Amino acid sequence: MTTTVGVPGRDRGRVRDETDWLTCPNCRMLLYRKKFERLNRVCPDCGWHHRLAVSDRLDQVLDSGSAKPVEAASSIRDPLGFTDLVSYVDRLDRARSGTGLDDAVRVVRATVCGHSVVVAAMDFRFLGGSMGAAEGEAVVAAAETALAHQLPLLLITASGGARMQEGALSLMQMAKTSNAMAALGEAGLLTITLVTDPTYGGVAASFATLSDVIVAEPGARMGFAGPRVIEQTIRQRLPEGFQTAEFLLGHGLIDSIRTRKELRQVLGILLGATRPARTGWGDGSQDPVLRDPELLAPQPVERAVKLARDLGRPTTMDHLATWVSGFIELHGDRVGANCPAIVGGLADLDGLPVMMIGHQKGHTTEELVRRDFGMPSPAGYRKAARLMRLAEKLRVPVVALIDTPGAHPGLEAERHGQANAISECLRVMGGLTVPVVSVITGEGGSGGALALAVADRVLICENATYSVISPEGCAAILWRSGEAAADAAAALGVDARSLLSLGVVDGVVPEPSGGAHRDPVSASELVRDAVVCALRELLPVDGTSLVAARRRRFRRFGTRDDGRAGG
């Protein structure tokens, strides 16, 4: 005899305990129960993540023995005297008896990988995790505890939506919990949501999607209206995978999909982003940056253009692999798209939490096409601005790596507000009260590059370029011939030596002999040392002074008192 775990789309994750064998509803494979439980209820054949009771969920992610309960204020039990086929009071009693819980949310103070955190975790077994007054009160109690102790908040969601039996009082919990999340945002405290299957209705439309970082389990579904409601309303069959974690990631609505095996490590890295830098951080690095143009050997500008575009140069992801530990990539603009041409996320740079943002091209034709040749869409710049705001909130420095021919010039980009997205990046970056270091590592093309270069320190690699337009574009417009690209490049002064002479960049990072593509690891280490030394200088400076100096830096360009540009 075998038992089915659940019915896909309805009660996935429900397990009856009368046998040692069960059937996965997703792939229909026979599972040995003890192995299934050892794998945290993840099917070893198809990877489907079945539901967990809240106690099992907390045991999985928290440090052993660290959980201390947080009590929420008592809430009204049956405000409407509601009865359908069964009275609401009877439903509550059955739920409490069946789960051993008082309501659908459990709140604890605990640690994850040694980092203190407040956790509010939902249990779908309790009336489908629906949000009533008790659940709303528990989430607010968690937020207020986090605020009182200046701790991050982790939300683990599983809900079918509002608690209909509590009428408008259930609806009010959306505003109540959203206000509590706003208070945490104002206090600069990190909030994380772990989306589990399913998360719908008022929970999805309030606190669940207001977190700074949203991580989902594979296959977890989240949305405002459930599939049956949507299909009944619009009379259309929904596409396969609609509202799943994979769908949400592709549409820029969540940051990451992580298996249960990965969760503790990922949460530990994210929570580690709230710690300050150690005393003496960066003291061991030697600054390689050249600040005198005379120290740079003149070279034909067309050679610099060629080297800047070489596909062997280290990309942003290559730099991250060389420099940092624990990089957690964050995806999406939160309004419907994720641009692959810009990557970003939280990383550990020798013990200093930093927000890394950069253009990403690739080394092969396949990757170049997938990354849109490093030309960001509006979603890319909106993602970058979102990550900059998160860095500001968490008080972590921003490091931007620039390598793009320019912003994507296509029809869809214009339709979705390319100019607006770039201007917003410029404004946000210019006003950050945390240190900002930008390095042009390859091509610095026009406003698409400048959107990530409104920094306290702007550096450029020795064979990189930075220009208002590509040499080919300039030649086509002004020389009326693309064959004049070399003349245009020279006239534009796109090379590092010319840019340093103009004061557009603050320094030049040397490259290995022959160019960065000849020794990508050494080239990356030089950039890393330059970034560390720049941050080491900027970290002690207060935010107001950083903004004032940054704005002065850009204010002087093109004026007669620049002192470095020609008269």
N, C-alpha and C positions, 0 to 999 in steps of 0.2 A: 504493500500500500504506500502511495506517495501523496504528498500534499502540495498544492499549488501555492506559491508565495503570494500571489495576488493577481488581479485582473488588470492588464495594462490600460492606463488611462483612467482607471477608477480607484482601485484600492491597491495599487502597486506597493509592495513592501509589507503587506499583512501576512504574518506567518502563524499557522496553527501548530501546536506543539505535540501532536499525537504520534508522530513518526520520526525516524531518524533520517528520512529522505524527503526531499521536496523538489518541485519543478520551478525553474526560473520562468516567469511569465514573459520575459523579453526574448529569450532565445530558445525556451522550452527544453533546456538541458536539465538532466537529473543532477541534483546537488546533494552532497552529504552534509547534513546539518551542522555537525561539529566543525568541519572545515569552513563552511559558510560563515559561521559565527566567528571563527578565528580570523577570517578575512574582513571583519567588521561589516558583515552582511553585504559584501560585494561579490557578484557572480564571477567565478574564476574563468568562465568561458567567454562571456560577452562584455564583462566589466560593468554590468548594470548595478547602480547603487540603490539598494533597497532601504526602506525607512528604518530609522533607529529610534528607540525610546530615548527620552531626554537624558536619563541617567547614563545610558551607554554612550550617547553623544558626548557628554561632558567627560566621561572617563577616557574617551578617545583623544580629545584635544587638550585637556588640562594636565598640568603636572600632578602626579599622584599625591593625594592627601592635601592638596592646596585649597580645595573649594570650601568656602565659608558662606553659608546661606545669607541672603539679604531679604528681609521681610518687607513686603509692600503693605500699605494701608488697606484696611478692609474695605470692600466695595459692596454695593447693593446687590442682593441675590437674585431677585425676580421682579424687576421694576414694573412690568406690565401685567403680571399674573398670567403669563402667556401659556396657552395650551393649543397644540395642533392635534395630531393623533395621540400624542403623549404630552403630559404637562412638562413645562420647562424644568420645574423642580425635580421631577423624576429623571429627566435626561441628565441633569447635573449630578444627581446622586449616583446614577449608573456610571457616568464618566469617572467620577471620583473613586467609586468602588473598583472599576475595571483597570484604572491606571495607577491608583495610589497617589494621585496628584490632587491638589486643591483647585488648580486651574491649568490652563494650557501653557503657561510661561513659568519657567523656573529661573531665578536670579541668584547669582553667586559672585563673590569676590574670589579671585584665584590667581594663579600664575600659569603662563604658557612659556616653556623654555626659559624659565626664570624671570620673565617679564610680567609685572602685575597688570591685571585687567579686570574689568567688571563684565560679566557675561549674562545676557538674557537669552535663554534658549527655549524654543517652542516645541511642543509635542503634538503631532498630528492626531495621535490616538484620542486626545481629549476634545471631543466634539469637532473633529476636523481642524483643530488648531484655530478655530474661529475667534475673532477678537471681540470680546465683550468688555465690560467695565473693569473686571478683575485683571484681564490680560493687558489692557491699556495702562492700568495702574502699575502693574509689574514692570512694564517697559519704562515708564516714567521713573519709577523707583530706581531702576538700574541706571538711567541717565543721571538722576540726581545724585546717586552714590558716586558715580564716576566724576561728576562735577565737584562734589565735596572733597574727594580725595585726589583730584587732578590725575585721573587715570583714563586710559583708553577704554572704549566700550566695544564689545564684540556682540553682535546680534546674530543669532542662528534661527532662521525663519522656516516655518512649515505651516501653512495656513490655507484654508479654502476661502477665507474672506471674512466678512462681517458676521457677527453673532445676531442673526435675524430676530431671535427671541427677545432681544433687548432694544429693538427698534432704534429710534433716533439717538439714544444714549450710546449705542454701539458706533454709530456714525461719528459721534463727537470724539471718539478715541483717536480718529485719524488726526484731527487738529491738535489734540492733547499731546500725542506722541511726537508729532512734527515740531511743535513748539519746544519740546524737551531736546530734540535733536539740534534745533537752532541754537539753544543755549550752549550746547557742547561745541558747536562750530564757533560761536563767539568767544569761547574760552580757549580755543586753539587745541582742543583735544581730539585725538585720532578716533575715528569711528570706522568699524569694519562690519560688513554684512556677509555672512555665509548663507547663500541661498540653497535650500534643500527642497526636494520635491514633495508637494507643490507649494508655491507661494503666490497667492492670488488676492484679488480684491483690495480691501482697505489696508491690508498689511503691505502689499506691494506698492500701493499708492500713497504710502506715508513713510514710516520710519525705515522700511527695508531698503528703499532706493535713495535715501538721503545720506547714506554713509559716504565717507571719503573713498573707500575702496570696497568694491563689491566682487566677491569671489563666489563661484557656484560649483556645485558638484556636477559631474558629467550627467547629462540628460535631465537635470532638474528643470522644472517648468516654472516660469514666472510671467505674470501679466495682470492687467486690471480685470478684464472679463475672461472667464473661463471658456474653453473651446465650445462647450455645448451652448452657452449663452450666445457666443458670437455666431455660431452656425444657425441657431434658431432665429437670430435677429436679422442677419444679412442673407440668409438662405444660400450660403455657399459652403462648399467643402473646403476645409482648411488644408494648406499644403503640409506634406510630411515634415515633421520636425519643428513645426510652428511653435513659438514660445519656449522652446527648449534652451538650455544653456548655450548650446552651440549656435542657435539662431540669434540669441541675445548678444553673444560675443561678436558675431559677424556684423551685427547692426550697431555696435558701439555702445551697448547699454550696460555691459558689465566689464570688469577689468580682466578676469581670468577664470579659467576652469581648472579645478584641481581635484585629484583623486583623494580619497580618505587617507591613503598612505602618505601623501605629500602635505596634508593640511597642517600638522603641528609645526613642521619646519617653515612653511610659508607664513603662518601666523606669527611665529617667533621672529622672522626677519622683519615683517611689517611692524610688529610692536617694538622692535629694536630701533626703528627709525625715530622714536621719541626720546632717545637718550642723547645727552650732550657729548661733545667731543672731549676726549681726555686732555688733561694738561700736557702741553708740549707736543700736541699733535702736529705731524709734518716736519718735525725738526730734523729728521734724518735725510730729507730730500735736498739735493743740490739743484739750484735753479739753472736750467740750460738756456734760458731765453736771451736772445740778442736784441739789444735796444738801440744800437747805433747802426744806421744804414751803412756806414763805411766798413763795418765788419762783415758785410755780405758781399760776396763776389758778384759783380754784374754778370748776367747771362741773357741770351736772347729770350725775349718775352714769349715767343712761340714755343720755346722749349718748356717753359714753366706751364703754359697752357696744356701742352701734351702730357706732362708729368702729372698735373693736377687731375687729369681725366683717366689716368692709367687704372685699369680695373684691378690691379694687384695691390693698390693702396689699402691700408686697413680701414674698414668701415666702422661705424659706430658700434655695431655688435662685436666686431673684432677688438676694439678698444675695451669694451666692457669685459670681455673674456680675459683680457690681459691685466686689467687694473683692479677689478672689484670682486668681492665675494657677495653672495646672496642677493643678486639682482632679481627683483620682482618686476617684470614688465607689466605696465598698466595700459589697458586698451580703451579706446572709444572716446567719442566726444559727448556721450550721454544724450544725444538728440537724434541718433539714428544711423551713425556710420563710424567705421574705424578705418583710418588711412594707414596703409602699410609703409608709406614713404617716410613717416616719422615714428620713431620708437622712443619710449620713455618709461621711467619707473624709478622706484626707490632702490638704492644700492648702498653697500657698505664699502667705503673707501678708506682702508686701513683704520677702521674703527670710527670713522666719521660718516654719519648718515648723509647722503646727498641725493638730490633729484637729478637724474641723468635724462637729458632730452637730446635727440639728434636725428639728422637725416640718415636714411638707410638706403643705399643703392644695392650693392651686391657684386659678386665676382663673375657670375655666369649670366648668359643671356636669359635663362629661365628665371633667375632671381631678379634681374633687372626689370623684366616685364612684370613680375609679381609685385615688385616694389614701385612700379610706375617710374622707373629710372631715377628714383629719389626726388621726384617732383610732387610735393604735397598737394592734396586737395584741401578745400576749406575744413573738412573734418580733421585733417592733420594739424592745422593751426589751432583749431578749437580744442583738440586734445592737448596740444602743447600748453595753451593758456590754462586749461583745467589743471594740468600738473604743476604749472607755476603757482597757481593759487593754493594748491595743496602744500607746496613747499613753503609758501609764506605762512600758512596756517601752522605747520609743524615746526617752523623756524629752522629749516634745513637749507643749505646752500643749493644753488642751481648750477649745473655744469651743462653747457650746450655745445654739441659738436656739429659743425656745419659742413655739408658736402652736397650741394644741389645745383643743377643747372638753372633752377628757378622754380617758382610756384607753377603748378599745372595750369596751362592756358586754355583748357578745353571748354566746350559748351557747358558740360555738367558743372564744372568748377564755377563758371560765371553764374549759372543758374542758382547755385547754392551759396553765393556770396563770398567769392574769393577775396575781394578787396576788403570787405568788412572783417573777415576772419584774420587777415594779415594785420590790419590796423589795430584790432583788439589785442593781438599778440604784442605788438609794439607798445601799446599803452600799458598792458599788464606787466611786461618785463621791465619797462622803464620805472615803474613804481614799486617794485619789490623791495622790501626792507630786509632782505637776506642777501648775502654775497652772491654775485652772479659772475661766472667766468665763461666766456665763449671762445672756442677755438675753431678757426676755419681750417679744416683738415684736407680739403680737396678743392672742389669748386664752390665759390661763394657767389651765387648768381642772383643779383638784383634784390628786390624786396622779399623774395622767397627765402633768401639767406639772412637779410637784415632782421626779419621777424624773430630770429633766434640769437641776435647779436647786439641787443641793446643792453650791454653788460658793463660791469665795473672794470673788467679787464678783457680786452679783445685781442687775442693772439692769432697768429697765422703760421701755418707750417711753411717751411722754406720754399717748397715747390707748389704751394697752393695759390689760388687766384681769388680775387674779390672785385666785382665790377657791377656797374649799373645795368649792363646788358652784355650778352655774349659777344665776343669779337666778331663772330659770323653775322649776328644780328645787326651790330653797328655798321659793319662793312656793307651789308645789303642795303641799309637805309641811307647812309651818308656817302659811301663810295659807289653805290649802285652796282656792287659786284661782290659776291662772296669770296672771290679770290684775293681780296684785300684784307682778309681776316688778320694776318700777321701785322700789317700796318695799323689796323684798328686796335689790336691788343697793345701795341707799343704806345699808341696815342692815348689810350684809356688809362695806362699805368696800372694794369691789373696784377702785376707781380708783387711779391712780398717786399722787395727793396723799395719800390716806388711807394707802396702803401705805408710803409714805416716812415719814409721821408715826409709824406703828407700828414702823418699823425693819425691816419684812419685806424691803424692798428697800434697797439702798445708795445708789441714785441714779436719777434720771429722765433719759432721753435726749429732748431736745426734738424735736418734729416740725414740718414745714413748716406754715404757716398753713392751717387747714382740715383737717389730718390727713395722714397718710403717703400715702394714696391719691391726693392731689392732686399730689404730686411724689415718686414712688417712688424715683428716683435720689438726690435730695437727702436723703430720709429714710434711705436705706441708707447714704449716706456719713456721716451723723451717727452711726449705730449703729457703723459701722466705726471711726470716730475714738474713740468711747467704749471699744470693745473694745481697740484698740491701746494707749490710755492706761492701761487697767486692767492689761493684760499687761505693759506697760513697768514698772509699779510692782511687779508680782508676780515677774517673772523672776529678780531677784537673790535672792529669798528661798529658803532651803533647804527641802527637802521635808518634813522633820520639823516645821519651824515652820509651813509651810503647813497641814499636817493638823491640828496643834494649834489654830491660829487658826480654821480652818474649823469644827472641832468646837465650839469655844467660841462661835462665832457662832450656831450653831443651838441650843446648850445653853441659852442665856439666854432664848429665846422663851417667854413666858408666865410668867416669874418676876417677883417684885416688884422685883428689882434691875436689871431691864431698863433702866430709865432713860428709855425713850422711849414705852413703852406706858402707858396709863392705869392708875392704881392700883386 
